[in-house]
Each structure stands twice: as structure tokens, then as C-alpha cells.
Amino acid sequence: MRELGDFMARKRATVRPEQVGLRLTPGAKRRTPGLRREEVAQLAGVGFSWYTWIEQGRAENASAAVLDRLAHVLRMTLNERLYIRRLAGLDSKVAEPESTIPVHLLRPYAEYWSAGPAYVIDHVWNVLVVNASARAVLGLRPGVNLVRAMFEDETVATAFTDVRQAQENLVARFRTHTSYYPCDERVRALVRQVSEAIPRFRALWRQHDIAEDSCGDVSVETEDGPTPMHWTTLRFAERSGMKLVTYHPLHPPVTDAGGPPPRLDPLRRP
């Protein structure tokens, strides 16, 4: 709480009165850099004493709503808002991610993955970046939505040996994923639209099965036939909501020397 109080005080000192719409008396001198405590409290709609306790590190039960109002007054970035929530021991999940990372900066993470398919998705599971193997094996391309494609795009769906099981697993993973964004209209709109258009998705969604979107094994169709693979989800900065999903064969091919090759060529579908 002392760390929280110190950070709030330092942020308060950086905000000029005119930035928050306060009018100053011409010629009046202010001994306080930035905003005064009472000004912050008034603008945020909290008690002056309560805000003072926060800066003094004595407000041990500050609510998320209060901190969010103070963060708005103090013109905090999303990262700063999450930081003060964590200091206060509160939930720091991002309700509505800000996808501020340029796509071209994400491309190497997928393209340099040489063991198999790799792709980057946003928090609505729109595909942003794919490597050559993800195109060849999974049938993915930038611009498609992974949830829709699993049901509407035969090329994507039949990339998996057991299509129905793959669909069930994806819906359960996406169901868990959406719990982080219960109020995000983009996520809710996708679920609503796909439910209306695809009866099988609607039925699976209503089952309310959940599964952790972290890692797992799946059989994928390649030029060598059904190929067991392990997939892993890696998350970028939480505020972005973006994820990198990578695949690699469970039993990689071996060289004449008996060991795995230093670099696997992208697998291809038959």
C-alpha cells in the first residue's frame, strides 16, 4: 500500500490543472506541483480523507471502482491502471484489450518458428500472423477468425484428424478465454453471430464445457498422414490480448545420425 500511495502522489504531481479542466485564478501561485489532493478527490468523486489515506498507504481496502476513477483523473495509461490494481491486491485483468502492437512486429515470432505451424491471434481470435506451415498444414491465413474458420472453412476444419473433437476442444478453450472479457462487445458479438449462423457451434456453446487454453496434444493431417503434435499458447502483454500459438510434432523425424535435424522444414498437408 505504501508503494501504491507513493505512485499516486507522483502521478498527481505530473498532472496540470488545465489538463483536467480546472480554471486557475490569473496570477495565482500554486506551491503544489500538479494537482492538489482535494482536487483529485473532488474530480474522482471520493472523500478527501479517503484519498489522503491512499497516498499515505493506509487505505487497505480501496476498491477497483475507486482506483479506476482516480486513474482516469490522473490520466493513467492502461498499464498504469493495471499496476495500481495489482498493488492494491485487486483483479488486474484487462476488460477491453488495447491492440496497440503493430502487426509487423509480431510477424517474426511466428515466422521464425520452424518446428511446425505457428500463428498470432488477438483477443477475439482473429488471425493476425501465420507462418508458412500454418498456411500449408492448418489452412490459416491472416484476416480469418479462428472460431468461425473451424466451423465454416472445410480446409481449416479438416486439418485435424478428428474434426468433431477439435471443434469441441476449441469451443471449450474459447469459452474459458471469454471469461476474461465478459463485457467486451466484440467478443459477445462474435459469439452471438456464430451461434446464430452455425447450429453445431450453438449446441457446443450451450454445453458450457471449459478447457484451459494453454497446451495440449492433437493429431493433424500432414503429407506423412495423421501426425501427433503438441500445441502451446504463449501470451504477449496482457493489455494487448494477443497470443502466439505454436505446434511441433511429438515424434520429430530423425536424421541418418539418429538425432533430430537442426531445423524442421514446414510440414505440408497431402
Order of alpha helices (4+ residues) and beta strands (2+ residues): alpha-alpha-alpha-alpha-alpha-alpha-beta-beta-alpha-alpha-alpha-alpha-alpha-beta-beta-beta
